[in-house]
Amino acid sequence: MWLECGELTKRETSEKRYKVWFERYMAQKYVFKRRERLGSLPKSLFWPFTEEERQAYWVQREAYFNSEKAVEEPLLTGYDFYGLRCAMLHTGTVENKPKNKPKPQRTLDRFEFKRPEAHKIIHCNSSGDRLQLQVDIFCEQICIGAERWFQERGSDQKVIERRAELLEIS
């Protein structure tokens, strides 16, 4: 396996490459999906009410409970992924507080890595600005992303030429 896919293409800065790579090969694994109802539940009826009021209430109530839409919220973004890389590489921490990136561009301030435990998965738990990642799952997903990248780009002539210059782990 060759180190860092982005080094083989060298088109953008490392920050841009990391974000683009993450969005293409890993982001779909780090999205929280929930259902959200549209509108509001009609106010309860109180006696006395007419038959028309009762029917209208039940029509509104039925419409409310059938008005779900899917909402996706990212647990981890390209900015966060790059911030984690920088924090670990440059400071040896898991604090995601780059000086030049305002808070709206990132969703997390801290990562917490968990060891694998028998019969437990502690992965993608989010609490406020903190995300728990189970280290074996996170690393496996990075490797799968790298393999997908290589399947798509491995035959590119520039990649082949640059691959020869990189450290190879045998």
Steps between C-alpha positions, in 0.01 A plus 500: 500500500628849416484792740261790445297483182507878458877508468465306177286766332644825646242728345393699807622578849499213747202659678293510182603144405407362843159668497418389145622145567297478821183630337530251215615186681393523866238769564203270436608290803483804729149632450229486764165427337175582675138559413337835564131584493377800302256749644347469844253270670152656505368618836289249687124520476297574808136415548269625359615481139318453174537204268676725245753614766563137597557393137726800431702418812558139392592605145758747637630244748538235229679749272740589782594138573549426128717806432846370579807603309849360524756728661873431478750662734873445452679355803839557340585741219800544272607796717481281811687215334781732395498662846542157660790423267672828589438467873641147515792564265613840623404512869432140597151590626143438395389862540353633175558872544686632196575870536400592148167313486193662656257276687224497231732314260558216743257301713736357763748628756620167637536137399505206738645173375375179656669161507304208359321302770352152470136511391487884504514768237568852622515690174348827378359599837460874502457722802509872441828584326658159569497185287595151618669280242588135547855491372484168311180597315629849418830364365320231299279763340806708407660191343183418306490860375865479393432173315201655322714799404769270363246299298381824339834676457767228509532477123557876456848549347597777744397283794709211365804726462470658845423166667853384421638790710297425815587285798364150454414282797555135419 
